[in-house]
Amino acid sequence: MRLRTLAPAVALALTAGLAVPAAAQRVIDQNQPSFLPNATLTDITNSFVAQTFRTNAPNISGVGVLLGGFGPNFSRLSVWSGRPGANGSQRLATVNNLLQFPGPDFTNQWSELFFDPIATVPGQEYWLVVSGNFGIPFVRYQANAYANGNAWFGGGSELSEYTAFTPGDLAFRTYTNVVPEPSTY
């Protein structure tokens, strides 16, 4: 019989305007969307590119890169807690088969990975790694547009040596989940 007395109490609370917890919303944390019009990182000898970034938020719930056209039919996005292969670095999230690339219709399309929020330390460096089975996708970049990280590239596996791509940064973005403040009426 406790349910009968609880239901009117819940109905009363809702009609009285008491706050109901708000759902978390995904918002962009880091955003570097600019790119050079005719520039992509597309060297078949490189198996991956990466972008380091520093989050402002206490969690990360998604990442994306801007692709610049036709590329391999398989690619992967991964987020790492530090330089892949470095002592203590861990893969936090990954997804395979991001996009099937049928042709140039995918010019300037965001390829994104969303996942349950993972706790981060604001200001700490994280790595976003992009790889493909026939070399890296056609990832857009801009000349040193992002102050809180660098673009990197390399061959072999994600755990191989990385070389700094000093001319620029990937066109990328990261997401965080935030719980909106309760509104007052």
N, C-alpha and C positions, 0 to 999 in steps of 0.2 A: 504494500500500500504506500510505501515511501515514494514511488513514482508519481502517484496522483498528487501528492503534496509538493513534489519538486517541479512538475510541469507548470503549475500556476506561478511559482516563484520565478522561473525562467521567463515566462511570458511577461510578468510584471517588470522584470529587469529590462527586457528588451523594449517594452513600451515606455518605460521611464527614461529611456535615452542613455542608459548606462553603456559605457564603452565596451565594444567587442574587439578583441585583439585584431589588428590589421594584418593582412597577409604580406609577406615579404615581396618586394618588387625588384626586378633585375634592372640595374642602371649601368651605364658606362662609367668605368673608373679611369682608365688610361685610354687616350685616343690620339692616334697619329694617322689621320686619314689621307694626308697629302702624298702625292707621287709625281714623278716626272712623266710627262705624257707618253714618251716612247721608250721607257726604261723598265725592264723586268730582269730579275735574276734568273737566268735560264741556261746554266752550263750543265750539260749532261754528265760531266765528270764529277760534279758536286752532288752528293746524295741528300744533302739537307742544308737548310738555312735556319738561322735562329735569330731571335731578337731578345735582348735582355730588357727588363723593365722593373720599375719599382712601384708597387701598389700604394695607394693612399688609404685603402680600406682594410678592415680586419678580416675580409674574406674575398675569395675569388670564385666566381660561378660561371665564367665563360671567357673565351678568347676568340679572336678572328683575325684573318689576314685577307688582304685585298689581292685577288688574282687578276692577272692581266691578259687572259686569253687562253688559247688552246694549250693543253699540257698533257701530262700523263693521265691514264685512266684510273689511277689509284694514288691516294695521298693520305698522309697522316698528320694530325696536329697533336702535339704533346706539350704539357706544362711540367716543368721541373722546378724543384726547390732550390736548385743551384746549377752550376755547370754540369751537364750530363757526363757521367763517368768520374766526376770528382768525388773524393772521399766524403761520404755522408749525404750526397745529393740523391734525391728520390724523385721518381716520376709520380706526379700528383694526379694527373688525368691524361687520357689519350683516347683518340677515336680514329678508326680506319675508314677508308672508302668515303671520304668527305664529299666528293663530287665526281660524277662521271662526266668527263669533258668531251662532249660531242663535237665541238668546234668553236669558232670564234664568238658564238652567241654568249659565251661566258666571260666576255671581256669586262673587266672591272666589276666583278662579282665578289662579294664577301663570302668566304668560306669560314664557318664558325663552329665552335664546339661549346656546348653548354652542359653543365654537370651540377650535382648538388654542391652547395657552397663548401669550400675548403678553407679552413682558418689560415690566415696569412699574418705576417708581421709587417705593418705599414713601414715603408722605407727600405725593406729588405729586397735584395735583387732576386728575381725569378727569371726563368728561361722559357720562351715559347719556341718550340722546334717544329719546323715544317719539313716533311720528307715525302718522297714518291718512289715508285718502283722503276721508273725510267728516267731518273734524275728528278730534280725538284720541279714543282709546278712553277708557272710563270708568276712569280710573286712581285708585286709592285713595291717600289721604294722611292725615297726622297732623299736629297742631299742633307744629311745631318739635321733632320727636322725634330728629333726627339732628344731632349736633354738628359733623360734619366736612364739611358741604356744605349746599347750598340747592336748593330747587325753583325752576324757571324755566318760563316759557311764552312763546309767540309765535305770530305768523301768518306766512303766506308760506312760504318754504322754511326748511330747517334752518339755512341760513346767514344768516337774517334777524336782526334785533335781538331780544334776549331781555329779558324783564322779570322781575324777581325776584318769586317767589310767596312773599311774606313770612309768610302765615299758616301755612305748613307745609312738610313734606318728603314726597316720594312714598314709598309703601310699596315698597321695593326691596331687592335683595340682589345681591351679587357673589360670584363663585367664584374660587378659585385652585387650581392643581394642586400637590400636595406629594408628595414621595417619603418614605414612612414609614421610620423608622429600622430597621435590621436588628434582628430580634428574636433573643434568645439563649435557648437551651433548656436 
